[in-house]
């Protein structure tokens, strides 16, 4: 009985490894249909992040999500992929950055990273808020194999088989872009009379990291040692509505400035690197029509940030 069970388990594991349910590239097989079926970015990034078609990548969460890889490519000629994960924090971004660099050790040309409030956390553990499939991006094969027998992964087997054997299967968008405007518009956010009133209420995060240490910045600098030295680095402090900025002169304002300076210093120490600070009071940040909420801006703002990124790349490349 035990021998039969062990045989079945080994056979299932071998099948899972060969099917490569999330297209990590670990299987020796090659399939006619590239990529993965439509699914969430946390798992789809395993396929997108190793795609040799891309030489630039965008990392972060929904605060950098509207930056379009396609428009950046048009402006810079660098083919970009968006490896954002909504609701994620630095820990997840490091995993995806490491994955991209592992698969582009000599071809990574530009890295765009959204540096929001969570990158200023004093906690060296850099805790995540939501589940993330760290095992999918593991450097060791054993760790990957050990998690292939999860129920949700087993459920993916049939979907994967249908995708790789289908004649014209629906593929997830290769560049990973996900425009959240449609979601907000569909739920009536813009038409909601309470939205403007809510934006008028100050809602700055309680940023009290006065330690002078920013563990995420230290981890990021160490990880960037794996990037090709000629790869450009753009650190973006994402825009927020003016009432989400800390009150000038407050402890939060001083902590925010210290965090900004830490990342600016990182950029200054590395060649072809720059910090773009959009977390400031400027006219666009006072227009409620440019924001869905305090930290999620609309396309009009995204276009301005993209132009800034493209201009920075033109200067430092």
Backbone as numpy.savetxt, mean C-alpha at the origin, in Angstrom:
# Nx Ny Nz CAx CAy CAz Cx Cy Cz
-4.87 -46.12 8.89 -5.70 -44.91 8.89 -4.83 -43.64 8.89
-3.83 -43.64 9.81 -2.95 -42.47 9.88 -2.15 -42.31 8.60
-1.72 -43.44 8.04 -0.93 -43.37 6.79 -1.79 -42.80 5.66
-3.05 -43.21 5.62 -3.96 -42.70 4.58 -4.18 -41.20 4.74
-4.39 -40.80 5.99 -4.61 -39.37 6.25 -3.37 -38.55 5.88
-2.22 -39.10 6.23 -0.97 -38.38 5.91 -0.77 -38.27 4.40
-1.12 -39.34 3.71 -0.99 -39.32 2.24 -1.92 -38.28 1.63
-3.17 -38.25 2.12 -4.13 -37.27 1.61 -3.67 -35.84 1.89
-3.11 -35.64 3.09 -2.64 -34.30 3.45 -1.48 -33.87 2.55
-0.56 -34.78 2.34 0.59 -34.45 1.48 0.15 -34.18 0.04
-0.82 -34.96 -0.43 -1.31 -34.77 -1.79 -2.01 -33.42 -1.92
-2.80 -33.07 -0.91 -3.50 -31.79 -0.93 -2.52 -30.62 -0.89
-1.47 -30.80 -0.07 -0.47 -29.74 0.03 0.29 -29.58 -1.28
0.59 -30.69 -1.90 1.29 -30.64 -3.19 0.42 -29.97 -4.25
-0.87 -30.29 -4.24 -1.79 -29.68 -5.19 -1.88 -28.17 -4.95
-1.97 -27.80 -3.69 -2.06 -26.38 -3.36 -0.80 -25.64 -3.81
0.34 -26.26 -3.58 1.61 -25.63 -3.98 1.65 -25.44 -5.50
1.20 -26.45 -6.23 1.25 -26.38 -7.70 0.24 -25.37 -8.25
-0.94 -25.32 -7.62 -1.96 -24.37 -8.10 -1.58 -22.93 -7.78
-0.80 -22.76 -6.72 -0.36 -21.42 -6.33 -1.57 -20.47 -6.27
-2.46 -20.68 -5.28 -3.77 -20.02 -5.29 -3.73 -18.50 -5.40
-2.63 -17.86 -4.97 -2.58 -16.40 -5.06 -1.47 -15.91 -6.00
-0.99 -16.83 -6.85 -0.01 -16.46 -7.88 1.25 -15.81 -7.27
1.84 -16.51 -6.30 3.06 -16.00 -5.68 4.30 -16.30 -6.52
4.14 -17.15 -7.52 5.28 -17.50 -8.37 6.11 -18.65 -7.82
5.65 -19.28 -6.73 6.44 -20.35 -6.13 6.29 -21.68 -6.88
5.18 -21.87 -7.60 4.97 -23.12 -8.33 5.91 -23.20 -9.54
6.38 -24.40 -9.87 7.20 -24.54 -11.08 6.36 -24.49 -12.36
5.04 -24.59 -12.21 4.17 -24.59 -13.38 3.97 -23.17 -13.90
3.69 -23.05 -15.17 3.36 -21.77 -15.77 2.00 -21.88 -16.42
1.13 -20.92 -16.17 -0.24 -20.97 -16.66 -0.45 -19.95 -17.78
-1.36 -20.29 -18.67 -1.62 -19.39 -19.80 -2.27 -18.08 -19.33
-3.11 -18.18 -18.31 -3.77 -16.98 -17.78 -2.93 -16.41 -16.64
-2.42 -15.23 -16.84 -1.57 -14.60 -15.83 -2.42 -13.83 -14.82
-1.81 -13.57 -13.66 -2.48 -12.77 -12.64 -3.42 -13.60 -11.78
-4.39 -12.90 -11.17 -5.36 -13.55 -10.28 -6.75 -13.03 -10.59
-7.73 -13.76 -10.11 -9.13 -13.31 -10.24 -9.33 -12.08 -9.35
-10.40 -11.30 -9.58 -10.67 -10.15 -8.71 -10.80 -10.56 -7.25
-10.09 -9.88 -6.38 -10.10 -10.17 -4.95 -9.50 -8.99 -4.21
-9.45 -9.07 -2.92 -8.93 -7.97 -2.12 -7.45 -7.73 -2.36
-7.00 -6.49 -2.15 -5.59 -6.15 -2.41 -4.59 -6.86 -1.51
-5.01 -7.32 -0.33 -4.05 -7.97 0.57 -3.50 -9.27 -0.02
-4.33 -9.99 -0.76 -3.86 -11.22 -1.39 -3.45 -10.98 -2.85
-4.15 -10.11 -3.55 -3.83 -9.84 -4.95 -2.44 -9.23 -5.10
-1.95 -8.56 -4.07 -0.64 -7.92 -4.15 0.49 -8.93 -4.33
0.25 -10.19 -3.95 1.30 -11.21 -4.15 1.59 -11.38 -5.63
0.56 -11.30 -6.45 0.74 -11.41 -7.90 1.23 -10.09 -8.49
0.58 -9.00 -8.09 0.95 -7.69 -8.66 2.38 -7.30 -8.29
2.76 -7.57 -7.06 4.05 -7.10 -6.58 5.24 -7.78 -7.22
5.02 -8.94 -7.84 6.14 -9.63 -8.50 6.07 -9.49 -10.02
5.11 -8.75 -10.51 4.93 -8.60 -11.95 6.09 -7.79 -12.54
6.87 -8.39 -13.44 8.02 -7.67 -14.00 7.63 -6.51 -14.91
6.34 -6.40 -15.23 5.90 -5.30 -16.09 6.01 -3.95 -15.37
6.07 -4.00 -14.03 6.08 -2.75 -13.26 7.48 -2.45 -12.72
7.84 -1.17 -12.77 9.14 -0.73 -12.23 8.98 0.32 -11.13
7.75 0.70 -10.90 7.46 1.63 -9.81 6.30 1.10 -9.00
6.22 1.47 -7.73 5.14 0.95 -6.88 4.73 1.99 -5.85
3.45 1.92 -5.49 2.85 2.83 -4.50 2.46 2.00 -3.28
2.84 2.46 -2.10 2.58 1.72 -0.86 1.83 2.60 0.14
1.00 1.96 0.94 0.28 2.69 1.98 -1.13 2.16 2.11
-2.03 3.04 2.56 -3.41 2.62 2.77 -4.35 3.52 1.97
-5.59 3.65 2.43 -6.57 4.45 1.67 -6.18 5.91 1.59
-5.24 6.35 2.40 -4.83 7.75 2.35 -3.93 8.06 1.16
-3.50 7.02 0.43 -2.70 7.22 -0.78 -3.34 6.43 -1.94
-4.51 5.87 -1.65 -5.16 4.96 -2.59 -5.58 5.61 -3.91
-5.91 6.89 -3.89 -6.40 7.53 -5.12 -5.27 7.93 -6.07
-4.05 7.76 -5.67 -2.94 8.07 -6.58 -2.93 6.99 -7.67
-3.08 7.44 -8.90 -3.29 6.51 -10.01 -1.97 6.04 -10.63
-1.74 4.73 -10.68 -0.54 4.22 -11.36 -0.54 4.59 -12.84
-1.70 4.56 -13.43 -1.80 4.85 -14.87 -1.42 6.30 -15.17
-1.92 7.21 -14.35 -1.61 8.62 -14.59 -0.14 8.91 -14.27
0.39 8.24 -13.25 1.81 8.43 -12.95 2.68 7.91 -14.11
2.26 6.80 -14.69 3.01 6.27 -15.83 2.97 7.26 -17.00
1.81 7.82 -17.26 1.69 8.80 -18.35 2.60 10.00 -18.12
2.75 10.38 -16.86 3.53 11.58 -16.54 5.02 11.31 -16.43
5.40 10.06 -16.16 6.81 9.79 -15.86 7.44 8.73 -16.78
6.62 8.00 -17.52 7.01 6.83 -18.34 7.35 5.61 -17.49
7.29 5.71 -16.16 7.57 4.56 -15.30 6.26 3.77 -15.10
6.23 2.49 -15.45 5.02 1.70 -15.20 4.86 1.41 -13.70
3.80 1.95 -13.13 3.55 1.83 -11.69 2.50 0.78 -11.38
2.61 0.19 -10.20 1.57 -0.67 -9.65 1.22 -0.14 -8.27
-0.06 -0.19 -7.94 -0.49 0.23 -6.61 -0.55 -0.99 -5.70
0.26 -0.98 -4.65 0.26 -2.08 -3.67 -0.28 -1.58 -2.33
-1.31 -0.78 -2.42 -1.92 -0.25 -1.19 -2.85 -1.31 -0.59
-3.09 -1.19 0.70 -4.04 -2.06 1.39 -4.85 -1.19 2.34
-6.13 -0.95 2.04 -6.94 -0.09 2.91 -6.92 -0.59 4.36
-6.82 0.34 5.28 -6.83 -0.03 6.69 -5.50 -0.54 7.21
-4.49 -0.55 6.34 -3.19 -1.08 6.77 -2.35 0.01 7.42
-1.26 -0.42 8.02 -0.33 0.48 8.71 1.09 0.15 8.25
2.09 0.76 8.82 3.45 0.54 8.31 3.88 -0.92 8.24
3.48 -1.73 9.21 3.93 -3.13 9.21 3.57 -3.83 7.90
2.35 -3.63 7.42 1.93 -4.27 6.18 2.66 -3.65 4.97
2.85 -2.34 5.03 3.56 -1.69 3.93 4.99 -2.23 3.80
5.63 -2.51 4.94 6.98 -3.06 4.90 7.00 -4.44 4.24
5.99 -5.23 4.54 5.90 -6.57 3.93 5.78 -6.44 2.41
4.92 -5.55 1.96 4.69 -5.40 0.52 5.88 -4.73 -0.16
6.52 -3.80 0.52 7.72 -3.17 -0.05 8.83 -4.21 -0.19
8.99 -5.02 0.84 10.01 -6.07 0.78 9.72 -7.05 -0.34
8.45 -7.39 -0.53 8.04 -8.32 -1.60 8.37 -7.71 -2.97
8.03 -6.45 -3.15 8.31 -5.79 -4.43 9.81 -5.75 -4.70
10.59 -5.42 -3.69 12.04 -5.33 -3.88 12.67 -6.70 -4.13
12.12 -7.74 -3.48 12.62 -9.10 -3.73 12.46 -9.50 -5.18
11.39 -9.03 -5.78 11.10 -9.42 -7.16 11.56 -8.39 -8.19
12.09 -7.27 -7.71 12.62 -6.25 -8.62 13.97 -5.76 -8.08
14.90 -6.69 -7.83 16.16 -6.29 -7.18 17.00 -5.32 -8.01
16.80 -5.36 -9.31 17.59 -4.47 -10.17 16.71 -3.55 -11.02
15.42 -3.78 -10.99 14.55 -3.03 -11.89 13.64 -2.02 -11.20
13.63 -2.01 -9.88 12.81 -1.03 -9.17 13.32 0.37 -9.50
12.44 1.19 -10.02 12.87 2.51 -10.49 12.30 3.64 -9.64
11.15 3.41 -9.02 10.55 4.46 -8.19 9.65 3.83 -7.13
9.74 4.36 -5.91 8.92 3.90 -4.79 8.18 5.11 -4.22
6.86 5.02 -4.16 6.04 6.09 -3.60 5.37 5.55 -2.35
5.60 6.19 -1.22 5.09 5.66 0.05 4.29 6.73 0.78
3.06 6.39 1.14 2.22 7.30 1.90 2.59 7.25 3.38
2.97 8.40 3.92 3.40 8.49 5.32 2.32 9.22 6.11
1.34 8.49 6.62 0.27 9.15 7.39 0.57 9.09 8.88
-0.42 9.39 9.70 -0.21 9.46 11.15 0.37 8.19 11.74
-0.03 7.05 11.17 0.40 5.79 11.77 1.92 5.58 11.66
2.54 6.29 10.72 3.99 6.17 10.57 4.73 6.97 11.64
3.98 7.65 12.48 4.59 8.44 13.55 4.45 7.76 14.91
3.90 6.57 14.92 3.65 5.84 16.17 4.97 5.59 16.93
4.90 5.73 18.24 6.09 5.49 19.07 6.29 4.02 19.39
5.26 3.20 19.16 5.33 1.77 19.52 6.24 1.03 18.53
7.37 0.50 19.00 8.27 -0.21 18.08 7.68 -1.49 17.51
6.60 -1.99 18.10 5.96 -3.20 17.57 5.19 -2.90 16.30
4.90 -1.62 16.05 4.14 -1.21 14.86 2.91 -2.10 14.67
2.01 -2.06 15.61 0.85 -2.97 15.56 -0.05 -2.70 14.35
-0.61 -3.77 13.81 -1.58 -3.65 12.72 -2.97 -3.62 13.32
-3.91 -3.08 12.55 -5.29 -2.99 13.03 -6.18 -4.07 12.46
-5.81 -4.60 11.31 -6.65 -5.57 10.61 -5.83 -6.81 10.25
-6.51 -7.92 10.00 -5.76 -9.13 9.58 -5.02 -8.91 8.27
-3.90 -9.60 8.13 -3.08 -9.49 6.91 -2.40 -10.83 6.67
-2.35 -11.31 5.43 -1.75 -12.64 5.17 -0.22 -12.57 5.08
0.43 -12.36 6.21 1.89 -12.24 6.22 2.55 -13.48 5.62
1.97 -14.65 5.86 2.53 -15.91 5.40 2.68 -15.94 3.87
1.78 -15.22 3.19 1.80 -15.24 1.73 3.08 -14.63 1.18
3.66 -13.74 1.96 4.86 -13.01 1.53 6.11 -13.49 2.26
6.00 -14.62 2.93 7.11 -15.14 3.73 8.33 -15.42 2.85
9.49 -15.18 3.42 10.72 -15.45 2.66 11.04 -16.94 2.69
10.59 -17.63 3.71 10.84 -19.07 3.81 9.70 -19.88 3.23
10.02 -20.89 2.45 8.99 -21.73 1.82 8.21 -22.51 2.86
8.88 -22.95 3.93 8.19 -23.74 4.95 7.05 -22.96 5.60
7.29 -21.69 5.88 6.23 -20.87 6.49 5.05 -20.75 5.53
5.35 -20.60 4.26 4.29 -20.52 3.25 3.50 -21.84 3.20
4.23 -22.95 3.12 3.57 -24.26 3.04 2.72 -24.52 4.28
3.21 -24.09 5.41 2.51 -24.35 6.65 1.14 -23.69 6.75
0.91 -22.66 5.94 -0.38 -21.96 5.99 -1.26 -22.27 4.80
-0.81 -23.12 3.89 -1.60 -23.43 2.70 -2.82 -24.28 3.00
-2.81 -24.95 4.15 -3.93 -25.82 4.48 -4.99 -25.11 5.31
-5.05 -23.80 5.21 -6.12 -23.04 5.87 -7.42 -23.24 5.10
-8.55 -23.16 5.81 -9.84 -23.38 5.15 -10.09 -22.35 4.04
-9.77 -21.08 4.31 -10.04 -20.06 3.29 -9.16 -20.26 2.06
-7.96 -20.80 2.25 -7.08 -21.06 1.10 -7.60 -22.26 0.32
-8.07 -23.28 1.06 -8.64 -24.45 0.38 -9.83 -24.02 -0.47
-10.63 -23.11 0.07 -11.77 -22.60 -0.70 -11.31 -21.94 -2.00
-10.13 -21.39 -1.99 -9.61 -20.67 -3.15 -9.15 -21.63 -4.25
-8.91 -22.89 -3.91 -8.38 -23.84 -4.89 -9.25 -23.90 -6.15
-10.56 -24.10 -5.96 -11.46 -24.26 -7.10 -11.51 -22.97 -7.92
-11.55 -21.84 -7.22 -11.57 -20.55 -7.94 -10.29 -20.40 -8.76
-9.19 -20.80 -8.17 -7.91 -20.69 -8.89 -7.88 -21.61 -10.11
-8.37 -22.84 -9.91 -8.38 -23.79 -11.01 -9.27 -23.27 -12.15
-10.43 -22.73 -11.79 -11.34 -22.17 -12.80 -10.67 -21.02 -13.53
-9.92 -20.20 -12.80 -9.26 -19.04 -13.42 -8.16 -19.48 -14.38
-7.30 -20.37 -13.94 -6.13 -20.70 -14.78 -6.50 -21.58 -15.96
-7.66 -22.23 -15.89 -8.07 -23.09 -17.01 -9.17 -22.45 -17.86
-9.65 -21.29 -17.46 -10.74 -20.65 -18.21 -10.26 -20.07 -19.53
-11.20 -19.90 -20.44 -10.85 -19.35 -21.75 -10.65 -17.83 -21.67
-11.55 -17.16 -21.00 -11.42 -15.72 -20.84 -11.84 -15.33 -19.42
-11.09 -15.75 -18.45 -11.49 -15.44 -17.06 -11.33 -13.95 -16.76
-12.14 -13.48 -15.85 -12.03 -12.08 -15.42 -10.82 -11.95 -14.52
-9.91 -11.08 -14.90 -8.67 -10.90 -14.14 -8.75 -9.62 -13.29
-8.18 -9.69 -12.11 -8.08 -8.50 -11.27 -7.22 -7.47 -11.99
-7.54 -6.21 -11.80 -6.78 -5.15 -12.47 -5.30 -5.30 -12.16
-4.45 -5.47 -13.18 -3.02 -5.73 -12.92 -2.32 -4.63 -12.13
-2.69 -3.36 -12.37 -1.95 -2.29 -11.69 -2.52 -1.97 -10.32
-3.57 -2.68 -9.89 -4.06 -2.56 -8.52 -4.82 -1.30 -8.18
-5.12 -0.45 -9.15 -5.80 0.80 -8.82 -7.23 0.54 -8.39
-7.64 1.23 -7.37 -8.97 1.07 -6.80 -9.47 2.46 -6.42
-10.34 3.00 -7.27 -10.89 4.33 -7.06 -12.07 4.23 -6.11
-11.89 4.76 -4.90 -12.97 4.65 -3.91 -14.06 5.71 -4.09
-13.90 6.60 -5.06 -14.92 7.64 -5.25 -16.30 7.03 -5.50
-16.34 6.01 -6.34 -17.63 5.40 -6.67 -18.34 4.88 -5.42
-17.56 4.30 -4.50 -18.16 3.77 -3.28 -18.79 4.89 -2.44
-18.03 5.99 -2.30 -18.55 7.10 -1.51 -19.77 7.74 -2.18
-19.70 7.89 -3.51 -20.83 8.50 -4.21 -22.06 7.61 -4.13
-21.84 6.31 -4.20 -22.97 5.38 -4.17 -23.69 5.40 -2.82
-22.93 5.65 -1.74 -23.59 5.66 -0.43 -24.10 7.04 -0.03
-24.07 7.96 -1.01 -24.67 9.27 -0.77 -23.85 10.20 0.06
-22.55 9.94 0.16 -21.69 10.76 1.03 -21.72 12.23 0.66
-21.55 12.52 -0.64 -21.45 13.91 -1.06 -22.77 14.66 -0.84
-23.87 13.96 -1.08 -25.18 14.60 -0.94 -25.62 14.70 0.52
-24.94 14.00 1.40 -25.33 13.99 2.81 -25.11 15.37 3.43
-26.16 16.03 3.89 -25.97 17.38 4.46 -25.12 17.38 5.73
-24.99 16.23 6.35 -24.19 16.18 7.56 -22.70 16.14 7.30
-22.30 15.85 6.06 -20.87 15.72 5.75 -20.14 17.04 5.97
-20.68 18.13 5.44 -20.02 19.42 5.60 -19.93 19.81 7.08
-21.01 19.56 7.79 -21.00 19.90 9.21 -19.94 19.10 9.96
-19.83 17.83 9.59 -18.84 16.97 10.25 -17.42 17.42 9.94
-17.20 17.84 8.69 -15.85 18.29 8.33 -15.46 19.54 9.11
-16.45 20.28 9.55 -16.14 21.49 10.30 -15.70 21.22 11.73
-15.85 20.00 12.16 -15.47 19.64 13.54 -14.01 19.22 13.58
-13.18 19.88 14.39 -11.77 19.47 14.48 -11.65 18.01 14.87
-10.78 17.30 14.12 -10.64 15.87 14.39 -9.19 15.43 14.19
-8.26 16.18 14.67 -6.86 15.78 14.57 -6.62 14.58 15.48
-5.81 13.65 15.01 -5.46 12.51 15.85 -4.65 12.97 17.04
-4.78 12.26 18.11 -4.05 12.61 19.32 -2.61 12.16 19.18
-1.84 12.94 18.45 -0.45 12.59 18.19 0.43 13.08 19.34
0.79 12.19 20.19 1.55 12.60 21.37 2.90 11.90 21.45
3.42 11.48 20.31 4.73 10.83 20.32 5.80 11.90 20.47
6.16 12.15 21.71 7.17 13.16 22.00 8.50 12.50 22.34
8.66 11.24 21.97 9.87 10.50 22.33 11.06 10.90 21.46
10.76 11.46 20.29 11.85 11.76 19.37 12.29 10.56 18.56
11.68 9.42 18.83 11.98 8.19 18.08 10.78 7.80 17.24
11.02 7.45 16.02 9.95 7.04 15.12 10.34 5.70 14.51
9.94 4.62 15.17 10.37 3.27 14.76 10.08 2.95 13.30
8.96 3.44 12.77 8.64 3.13 11.38 9.67 3.76 10.43
10.14 4.94 10.77 11.15 5.58 9.93 12.46 4.79 9.97
12.79 4.28 11.16 14.02 3.49 11.29 13.91 2.18 10.50
12.74 1.54 10.60 12.54 0.28 9.86 12.55 0.54 8.35
11.94 1.64 7.95 11.89 1.95 6.52 13.29 2.19 5.97
14.10 2.93 6.70 15.44 3.22 6.21 16.27 1.94 6.08
16.09 1.03 7.03 16.82 -0.24 6.96 16.35 -1.06 5.76
15.07 -1.07 5.52 14.52 -1.85 4.40 14.95 -1.27 3.05
15.07 0.04 3.00 15.44 0.67 1.74 16.87 0.31 1.30
17.64 -0.25 2.21 18.99 -0.69 1.83 18.91 -1.80 0.79
17.76 -2.46 0.69 17.59 -3.52 -0.30 17.22 -2.96 -1.67
16.86 -1.71 -1.74 16.45 -1.12 -3.01 17.66 -0.76 -3.86
17.53 -0.83 -5.16 18.64 -0.37 -6.01 18.96 1.09 -5.67
20.22 1.45 -5.57 20.56 2.83 -5.18 20.02 3.87 -6.15
19.82 3.47 -7.39 19.30 4.42 -8.37 17.78 4.56 -8.32
17.11 3.74 -7.49 15.64 3.83 -7.39 15.26 5.12 -6.67
14.34 5.86 -7.26 13.86 7.09 -6.63 12.88 6.76 -5.50
12.90 7.59 -4.46 12.01 7.41 -3.32 11.21 8.69 -3.10
9.89 8.56 -3.13 9.01 9.70 -2.87 8.18 9.39 -1.63
8.41 10.11 -0.56 7.62 9.97 0.65 6.55 11.05 0.62
5.29 10.64 0.73 4.18 11.58 0.62 3.43 11.65 1.95
3.39 12.82 2.54 2.49 13.02 3.69 1.13 13.36 3.11
0.16 12.46 3.19 -1.10 12.64 2.47 -1.91 13.85 2.96
-2.68 14.43 2.06 -3.53 15.57 2.43 -4.61 15.17 3.42
-4.96 16.10 4.29 -6.11 15.93 5.19 -6.90 17.24 5.16
-8.17 17.16 5.50 -8.97 18.38 5.59 -8.39 19.24 6.71
-8.54 20.54 6.54 -7.84 21.47 7.43 -8.16 21.23 8.90
-9.36 20.76 9.20 -9.72 20.54 10.61 -9.11 19.26 11.19
-8.41 18.51 10.33 -7.70 17.32 10.83 -6.25 17.63 11.17
-5.83 18.86 10.89 -4.46 19.25 11.24 -4.39 19.59 12.73
-3.27 19.29 13.37 -3.16 19.63 14.79 -3.15 21.15 15.00
-3.62 21.55 16.13 -3.67 22.99 16.45 -2.25 23.53 16.57
-1.93 24.61 15.83 -0.57 25.17 15.91 -0.18 25.50 17.35
1.04 25.13 17.70 1.53 25.41 19.04 1.21 24.33 20.05
0.37 23.37 19.67 -0.01 22.30 20.60 1.07 21.21 20.65
0.97 20.34 21.65 1.88 19.21 21.73 1.76 18.34 20.47
0.52 18.19 20.00 0.31 17.38 18.80 1.00 18.00 17.59
0.97 19.31 17.51 1.62 20.00 16.39 3.12 19.81 16.45
3.68 19.89 17.64 5.14 19.70 17.77 5.53 18.26 17.46
4.71 17.33 17.90 5.00 15.92 17.61 4.88 15.64 16.11
3.89 16.25 15.50 3.69 16.06 14.05 4.89 16.62 13.29
5.37 17.77 13.71 6.53 18.38 13.05 7.78 17.51 13.23
7.92 16.94 14.43 9.08 16.08 14.68 9.04 14.85 13.79
7.84 14.31 13.61 7.69 13.14 12.74 8.02 13.52 11.30
7.47 14.63 10.86 7.78 15.09 9.50 9.29 15.26 9.32
9.94 15.83 10.30 11.38 16.07 10.19 12.16 14.76 10.13
11.67 13.74 10.82 12.37 12.45 10.80 12.36 11.85 9.40
11.24 11.95 8.72 11.16 11.41 7.36 11.87 12.32 6.36
11.85 13.61 6.62 12.60 14.52 5.75 14.10 14.23 5.86
14.54 13.94 7.08 15.96 13.62 7.28 16.32 12.32 6.59
15.40 11.36 6.65 15.64 10.09 5.95 15.82 10.34 4.45
14.93 11.15 3.91 15.01 11.45 2.48 16.31 12.19 2.15
16.73 13.05 3.07 17.96 13.81 2.83 19.20 12.92 2.86
19.14 11.86 3.64 20.31 10.97 3.74 20.42 10.03 2.55
19.33 9.84 1.84 19.32 8.89 0.73 19.31 9.65 -0.59
20.10 9.19 -1.54 20.11 9.86 -2.84 18.78 9.64 -3.55
18.45 10.54 -4.43 17.24 10.46 -5.24 16.00 10.24 -4.39
15.90 10.98 -3.31 14.77 10.83 -2.39 14.24 12.19 -2.00
12.94 12.25 -1.75 12.33 13.53 -1.38 11.07 13.28 -0.55
10.78 14.20 0.34 9.54 14.17 1.10 8.61 15.25 0.55
7.40 14.85 0.16 6.39 15.80 -0.29 5.37 15.95 0.83
5.28 17.13 1.40 4.41 17.35 2.55 3.09 17.99 2.11
2.06 17.17 2.00 0.72 17.67 1.68 -0.14 17.75 2.94
0.46 17.47 4.05 -0.27 17.55 5.31 -0.11 18.97 5.89
-0.54 19.94 5.11 -0.39 21.34 5.49 -1.67 22.10 5.15
-1.77 23.28 5.71 -2.93 24.13 5.44 -2.71 24.87 4.12
-3.48 24.50 3.10 -3.43 25.19 1.83 -4.86 25.31 1.32
-5.12 26.20 0.39 -6.52 26.49 0.01 -7.33 25.25 -0.34
-6.72 24.29 -1.02 -7.48 23.10 -1.42 -7.97 22.30 -0.22
-7.24 22.42 0.92 -7.60 21.66 2.11 -8.74 22.30 2.90
-9.19 23.45 2.43 -10.30 24.14 3.10 -11.60 24.04 2.31
-11.54 23.34 1.17 -12.74 23.17 0.35 -13.40 21.83 0.68
-14.56 21.86 1.34 -15.20 20.58 1.72 -15.59 19.71 0.54
-15.71 20.32 -0.63 -16.05 19.51 -1.82 -14.87 18.65 -2.27
-13.70 18.89 -1.72 -12.52 18.09 -2.08 -12.33 16.88 -1.19
-13.21 16.71 -0.19 -13.01 15.63 0.79 -14.31 14.87 1.06
-14.17 13.55 1.24 -15.29 12.73 1.69 -15.38 12.76 3.21
-14.23 12.77 3.84 -14.19 12.91 5.30 -12.86 13.59 5.64
-12.47 13.56 6.90 -11.29 14.33 7.30 -10.00 13.86 6.64
-9.91 12.60 6.24 -8.64 12.10 5.73 -8.74 11.43 4.35
-9.93 11.47 3.75 -10.08 10.86 2.42 -10.48 11.93 1.41
-9.53 12.24 0.57 -9.72 13.32 -0.41 -10.29 12.75 -1.70
-10.64 13.68 -2.59 -11.26 13.30 -3.86 -10.26 13.41 -5.01
-10.75 13.12 -6.21 -9.87 13.05 -7.37 -9.16 14.39 -7.65
-9.84 15.49 -7.39 -9.21 16.79 -7.67 -7.91 16.94 -6.89
-7.90 16.50 -5.65 -6.69 16.56 -4.83 -5.69 15.51 -5.31
-6.18 14.32 -5.64 -5.28 13.26 -6.10 -4.49 13.71 -7.33
-5.17 14.40 -8.24 -4.47 14.88 -9.46 -3.33 15.85 -9.09
-3.57 16.69 -8.10 -2.52 17.64 -7.69 -1.33 16.91 -7.06
-1.62 15.92 -6.24 -0.54 15.16 -5.61 0.24 14.38 -6.67
-0.46 13.80 -7.60 0.22 13.06 -8.69 1.16 13.99 -9.47
0.68 15.19 -9.77 1.53 16.14 -10.50 2.78 16.48 -9.69
2.61 16.59 -8.38 3.74 16.88 -7.50 4.74 15.71 -7.50
4.21 14.50 -7.45 5.07 13.30 -7.48 5.84 13.24 -8.81
5.13 13.48 -9.91 5.77 13.43 -11.22 6.86 14.49 -11.34
6.58 15.68 -10.83 7.57 16.76 -10.89 8.79 16.40 -10.04
8.56 15.80 -8.89 9.67 15.41 -8.02 10.52 14.34 -8.70
9.87 13.39 -9.33 10.62 12.34 -10.03 11.45 12.93 -11.16
10.90 13.90 -11.85 11.65 14.54 -12.93 12.90 15.24 -12.40
12.82 15.76 -11.17 13.97 16.47 -10.58 15.06 15.52 -10.12
14.67 14.37 -9.57 15.67 13.55 -8.89 16.13 12.33 -9.68
15.48 12.01 -10.76 15.89 10.82 -11.54 17.19 11.08 -12.31
